[in-house]
Amino acid sequence: MPAQPDLSIVTVSFNTRDMLRDTLGAVQRNHGELVIEHWVVDNASTDGTVEMIKREYPGVGLVVNRGNLGAGPARNLVIPSCKGRYILSLDSDVIVNPDTMRGLVDYMEQHADVGAAGCKLLNSDGTYQRSARHLQQIGPAIRRRIRAVLGGSPSDFSAATSAVNVGWLVGAICIYRKAALEKVGLFDPQFFIYRDDLDLHTRLHRKGWKVAYLPSISVTHFFARTADHNYAVATFDLEYGDLLFTRKYGPRWWYWNRRGWLLLRSFYFSRLCPDKKLRKRFWGKNPTVMRRVYRGLLRASLPVPGRRLAASSAPPAGVDWTGT
């Protein structure tokens, strides 16, 4: 009988075949003596991802969806069946190092009050990528801004050299204690791609679990490479996901303030902003597509009497999101 896994790894894929191949290869090379199981949940890729996995990584568990469910809902499909004590959520554009998985597991073993932990994210050139953040709370945010104005030390955790408790972690790679997930719940399906990590880590804090950042452990994260293939969808989801988060956690004045700014920004980008400025603001993306994105956001967030925000940050159906 196979040994119970120390670590269950869950990766969601959507048209990232070549990056995913490198991610899977790094896991296979660098898990060391850890007993692992690796699941890939594919969200209806059309680039040969499924065939590549079956051909090159037959030992990887594979779930193939008929449509793009989003990242959180896709993870939720397999996490309940994972046999490991810990769940490693690993994006398809992350390359682990030889000490990454062992270091994360060891830290969780030694700190029973930690529900989630993450490590330093590095760009492909080895430079630092912001990996940890504070919880979105109004009072502490104002105090941090005042300290920054007065010349205080940076509060973005970039100077950390040893493990530190943080608000939330960028979800490119994050290890979770399965027992903690069983108590607080899995990823909220209303968040399609972004802010599902912020939401889950907020719930962990509210239930008394700590979230830790380990700067002595690192991975390479090809930041925005996945989103770049689906830039319009990613932009819509990030903007609307922030709005859904504030609606969920309040206070109401914060939610209405964010909603008002989104309406103004959406009106400007969809109707007033010149093409040249749109290209510069969105890194050369097609202005026509970006206007379409913000028209969708404008319609989705208008305060129409009797209508609430949709309970998902997935872009509305029937809209052409291609062309970037």
HELIX and SHEET records of a PDB file:
HELIX    1   1 ARG A   17  ASN A   30  1                                  14    
HELIX    2   2 THR A   49  GLU A   56  1                                   8    
HELIX    3   3 ALA A   71  VAL A   78  1                                   8    
HELIX    4   4 ILE A   79  SER A   81  5                                   3    
HELIX    5   5 THR A  100  GLN A  110  1                                  11    
HELIX    6   6 ILE A  138  VAL A  149  1                                  12    
HELIX    7   7 LYS A  178  VAL A  184  1                                   7    
HELIX    8   8 ASP A  196  ARG A  206  1                                  11    
HELIX    9   9 ARG A  225  HIS A  229  1                                   5    
HELIX   10  10 TYR A  231  TYR A  249  1                                  19    
HELIX   11  11 ARG A  252  PHE A  267  1                                  16    
HELIX   12  12 TYR A  268  LEU A  272  3                                   5    
HELIX   13  13 ASP A  275  ARG A  281  1                                   7    
HELIX   14  14 PRO A  287  SER A  301  1                                  15    
SHEET    1   A 7 GLY A  61  VAL A  64  0                                        
SHEET    2   A 7 ILE A  36  ASP A  42  1                                        
SHEET    3   A 7 LEU A   7  SER A  13  1                                        
SHEET    4   A 7 TYR A  86  LEU A  90  1                                        
SHEET    5   A 7 ILE A 173  ARG A 177 -1                                        
SHEET    6   A 7 VAL A 114  LEU A 122 -1                                        
SHEET    7   A 7 TYR A 128  GLN A 129 -1                                        
SHEET    1   B 8 GLY A  61  VAL A  64  0                                        
SHEET    2   B 8 ILE A  36  ASP A  42  1                                        
SHEET    3   B 8 LEU A   7  SER A  13  1                                        
SHEET    4   B 8 TYR A  86  LEU A  90  1                                        
SHEET    5   B 8 ILE A 173  ARG A 177 -1                                        
SHEET    6   B 8 VAL A 114  LEU A 122 -1                                        
SHEET    7   B 8 LYS A 210  HIS A 221  1                                        
SHEET    8   B 8 VAL A  94  VAL A  96 -1                                        
SHEET    1   C 8 GLY A  61  VAL A  64  0                                        
SHEET    2   C 8 ILE A  36  ASP A  42  1                                        
SHEET    3   C 8 LEU A   7  SER A  13  1                                        
SHEET    4   C 8 TYR A  86  LEU A  90  1                                        
SHEET    5   C 8 ILE A 173  ARG A 177 -1                                        
SHEET    6   C 8 VAL A 114  LEU A 122 -1                                        
SHEET    7   C 8 LYS A 210  HIS A 221  1                                        
SHEET    8   C 8 VAL A 164  ASN A 165 -1                                        
SHEET    1   D 2 ALA A 132  ARG A 133  0                                        
SHEET    2   D 2 TRP A 168  LEU A 169 -1                                        
END                                                                             
